[in-house]
Amino acid sequence: MANHKSSEKRARQTIKRTERNRFYRTRLKNISKAVVVAVEAKDETAAHEALKVANKSIHSFVSRGFMKKQTAARRVSRLAKLVNTLNIA
């Protein structure tokens, strides 16, 4: 338990930050899963739409400080690579 004023404040901030990060982490998983599900269903238009939403959302997480720029680029790249497998097959 926090004993000092500053440590009480840090505890409050940690709770808020944890809640916010949990929201973004869950959102990220759901967005990525939508792309994967569309690819597994071999629905090309749905996969492209889901990728477009994923790209925009993931890069907005960067501007909010949830993840680093290169991490976002890597995730979007992997999703795009997955969607492109539909064009080949």
N, C-alpha and C positions, 0 to 999 in steps of 0.2 A: 504494500500500500504506500502511496506517495505521501511524504511528510512535509515537503516544501512546496511553496506556491508554484515555483517554476516546474517542479516535477509533476504536480497535479495538472498543470496546463499541458505538459507534454503527454501525459496519459490521455487527456481529453482529445488532443490532436491525433494521437495514435489511433484511437477508436474511430474517429471520423475518417482518417486516411485508409484504415483497414476496410471500412465499409465501402468507401468509394472504389478502392482497388478490387474488392470482391465483385462489385457491380461490373466494372470494366472487364475483369477476367471472365466472368460468366458470359457477358455480351460477346466477347471475342470468341469464346468456344462455340456459342450458338451460331454466330456469323460464319465461322469456318465450317461448322457441321452442315449448314445449309448448302454450301458449295459442294461438299463431299457427297451429300445425299443426292443432289441433282446430278452429279457425275455418275454415281452408282446406278441411278435410274436411267442413265443415258439420255437425259433431257438436255439437249444442247442449249436451247434458248433460256431455260431456267438456270442452267449453270453459268451462262454469260451474265445474266441479270444478277445472280447471287454474287458473282465475282466483282461486278461493278459496285454493288453495295458494300462488299467486304473491303475493297480497295479504299473507298471513301471513308468508311468507318475506321479502319485500321490506321490510316494516315491522320485522321482527326484525333485518335488516341495519342499520337506523337505530339501534336500541338498542345494537348492537355498535360503532357508530361508523364503519361502512363507507361510509355515504352520508348525506347530509343529508335532513331530514324532507321538505322541499319536493320534492327530487329523487325521493324514493320516491313521494310523492303523485302527481307528474306521470307517472311510469312506470305506476303502477297505474291512473291515470285513462285513459291511452292504451290500456292493455290492455282495460279495461272498455268503452271506446268501441268497440273492435274486436269484442268479444263481443256488444255490443248491436246490431251490424249484422246478426247472425243473427236477432234478434227482428223486425226490420223487414222483412227479405226473405222 
